[in-house]
Amino acid sequence: MTAEEEAALVARAAREKVTVPNLLLTAALSDGSETPTQRKAAMAELMAIHRLLARVSNNVNQIARHANAGDEFPQDASAVLAYVREVAVRIDRAIEGLM
């Protein structure tokens, strides 16, 4: 390995916040060009989506309870459904990012 190649590896490992051996191992065993940083970002996005879905589930349960009680359908129900659609789009984007 030349000094320039070593410097490039050290710089990339620093950008990815991993060790040089970890970077080399990950690259050697990787089927694609995904970096450890990209993988961490994708996992963080999926965790954020999980938290959003938990909140949405709570809102949907509240709407269902309200509707089952015979009361009028809540006005903010359409906002909840719009939020569900937004979360679904984020899920689709996160999945696309992993492919």
C-alpha beads as a LAMMPS data file, in Angstrom:
LAMMPS data file: protein, C-alpha beads

99 atoms
98 bonds

1 atom types
1 bond types

-500.0 500.0 xlo xhi
-500.0 500.0 ylo yhi
-500.0 500.0 zlo zhi

Masses

1 110.0

Atoms # bond

1 1 1 0.000 0.000 0.000
2 1 1 1.338 3.422 -0.901
3 1 1 1.428 6.319 1.525
4 1 1 -1.315 8.027 -0.495
5 1 1 -3.545 4.945 -0.334
6 1 1 -3.006 4.653 3.406
7 1 1 -3.823 8.340 3.862
8 1 1 -7.016 7.895 1.831
9 1 1 -8.033 4.914 3.984
10 1 1 -7.332 6.794 7.215
11 1 1 -9.306 9.801 5.976
12 1 1 -12.266 7.704 4.901
13 1 1 -12.271 5.741 8.149
14 1 1 -12.313 9.030 10.040
15 1 1 -15.253 10.282 7.937
16 1 1 -17.117 7.040 8.567
17 1 1 -16.165 7.126 12.268
18 1 1 -14.733 3.601 12.181
19 1 1 -11.268 2.095 12.389
20 1 1 -9.284 1.341 9.238
21 1 1 -9.508 -2.434 9.871
22 1 1 -13.278 -2.125 10.363
23 1 1 -13.564 -0.122 7.138
24 1 1 -11.559 -2.699 5.194
25 1 1 -13.494 -5.632 6.656
26 1 1 -16.848 -4.007 5.956
27 1 1 -15.822 -3.191 2.396
28 1 1 -14.513 -6.701 1.794
29 1 1 -17.679 -8.388 3.082
30 1 1 -20.148 -5.914 1.637
31 1 1 -22.345 -6.903 -1.296
32 1 1 -22.898 -3.261 -2.228
33 1 1 -21.299 0.104 -1.800
34 1 1 -23.104 0.954 1.448
35 1 1 -20.862 2.544 4.041
36 1 1 -21.118 2.060 7.811
37 1 1 -22.314 5.663 8.135
38 1 1 -25.068 5.093 5.576
39 1 1 -26.106 1.909 7.355
40 1 1 -26.257 3.747 10.705
41 1 1 -28.300 6.542 9.115
42 1 1 -30.745 4.029 7.647
43 1 1 -31.127 2.306 11.005
44 1 1 -31.683 5.642 12.740
45 1 1 -34.364 6.518 10.194
46 1 1 -36.102 3.180 10.721
47 1 1 -36.025 3.693 14.494
48 1 1 -37.531 7.168 14.061
49 1 1 -40.233 5.683 11.843
50 1 1 -40.967 3.077 14.514
51 1 1 -41.525 5.829 17.086
52 1 1 -43.783 7.702 14.649
53 1 1 -45.864 4.600 14.031
54 1 1 -46.291 4.107 17.774
55 1 1 -47.669 7.650 18.064
56 1 1 -49.906 7.178 15.035
57 1 1 -51.241 3.915 16.459
58 1 1 -52.179 5.720 19.649
59 1 1 -54.010 8.416 17.674
60 1 1 -55.875 5.849 15.581
61 1 1 -56.937 4.004 18.747
62 1 1 -58.255 7.254 20.215
63 1 1 -60.232 7.985 17.042
64 1 1 -61.680 4.453 17.008
65 1 1 -62.652 4.699 20.685
66 1 1 -64.321 8.041 20.020
67 1 1 -66.169 6.739 16.961
68 1 1 -67.292 3.580 18.778
69 1 1 -68.707 5.674 21.611
70 1 1 -71.265 7.015 19.127
71 1 1 -69.894 10.529 19.130
72 1 1 -69.304 12.524 15.990
73 1 1 -66.264 11.633 13.965
74 1 1 -63.438 13.886 15.211
75 1 1 -62.516 16.783 12.958
76 1 1 -58.825 16.129 13.434
77 1 1 -59.172 12.565 12.125
78 1 1 -58.312 13.717 8.608
79 1 1 -55.094 15.242 9.957
80 1 1 -54.188 11.919 11.562
81 1 1 -54.809 10.096 8.291
82 1 1 -52.655 12.623 6.449
83 1 1 -49.919 11.988 9.002
84 1 1 -50.250 8.236 8.440
85 1 1 -49.732 8.814 4.719
86 1 1 -46.657 10.940 5.458
87 1 1 -45.190 8.197 7.640
88 1 1 -45.905 5.646 4.905
89 1 1 -43.933 7.761 2.431
90 1 1 -41.014 7.909 4.882
91 1 1 -41.145 4.125 5.235
92 1 1 -41.050 3.722 1.453
93 1 1 -38.062 6.066 1.187
94 1 1 -36.203 4.283 3.975
95 1 1 -36.764 0.918 2.317
96 1 1 -35.633 2.297 -1.048
97 1 1 -32.502 3.603 0.663
98 1 1 -31.677 0.110 1.880
99 1 1 -32.029 -1.508 -1.544

Bonds

1 1 1 2
2 1 2 3
3 1 3 4
4 1 4 5
5 1 5 6
6 1 6 7
7 1 7 8
8 1 8 9
9 1 9 10
10 1 10 11
11 1 11 12
12 1 12 13
13 1 13 14
14 1 14 15
15 1 15 16
16 1 16 17
17 1 17 18
18 1 18 19
19 1 19 20
20 1 20 21
21 1 21 22
22 1 22 23
23 1 23 24
24 1 24 25
25 1 25 26
26 1 26 27
27 1 27 28
28 1 28 29
29 1 29 30
30 1 30 31
31 1 31 32
32 1 32 33
33 1 33 34
34 1 34 35
35 1 35 36
36 1 36 37
37 1 37 38
38 1 38 39
39 1 39 40
40 1 40 41
41 1 41 42
42 1 42 43
43 1 43 44
44 1 44 45
45 1 45 46
46 1 46 47
47 1 47 48
48 1 48 49
49 1 49 50
50 1 50 51
51 1 51 52
52 1 52 53
53 1 53 54
54 1 54 55
55 1 55 56
56 1 56 57
57 1 57 58
58 1 58 59
59 1 59 60
60 1 60 61
61 1 61 62
62 1 62 63
63 1 63 64
64 1 64 65
65 1 65 66
66 1 66 67
67 1 67 68
68 1 68 69
69 1 69 70
70 1 70 71
71 1 71 72
72 1 72 73
73 1 73 74
74 1 74 75
75 1 75 76
76 1 76 77
77 1 77 78
78 1 78 79
79 1 79 80
80 1 80 81
81 1 81 82
82 1 82 83
83 1 83 84
84 1 84 85
85 1 85 86
86 1 86 87
87 1 87 88
88 1 88 89
89 1 89 90
90 1 90 91
91 1 91 92
92 1 92 93
93 1 93 94
94 1 94 95
95 1 95 96
96 1 96 97
97 1 97 98
98 1 98 99
